[in-house]
Amino acid sequence: MAQTTDITSFTKYRKNLQKYLSQTQETGGLLFVTINGQTEAIVLIPEAYDELAIRAELRESLYMTEQTMLLL
């Protein structure tokens, strides 16, 4: 997964939605969308989301395995 990170305001994001979606797709990075300077949303490509979901599932599985081993 690419590590490119961009930040934009919600107003700019809303006005240029297609541009930002294309940019995120091209870079594979994340786009932080802010409102009043606070991050309100993070946009990422589906492949990046899938990778994060797989990693989270793997971590949960490893945690459960460790907990089971501790009980033995």
Phi, psi and omega in degrees: 000132179292155183254010180297131180229131177236156178230136177214158177281157179300321181299313178294320180299313181298319182289332186234040186308309183298318179301312182291322177296318178296318180298316179295320178297317182292318184274336185072009184270190179256153174233116177270125180255125185247153170230123183054039176080359180251135179295125180246339181203155175232125180258131176217158182288155182305322180296322178293320177297315180301317179298317178297319180295319179295316179298318179296318179296319178296316178299318179297318179296316178297319179298314180296321178296316179299316180297321178295318180296325179293332181281343182281000000 
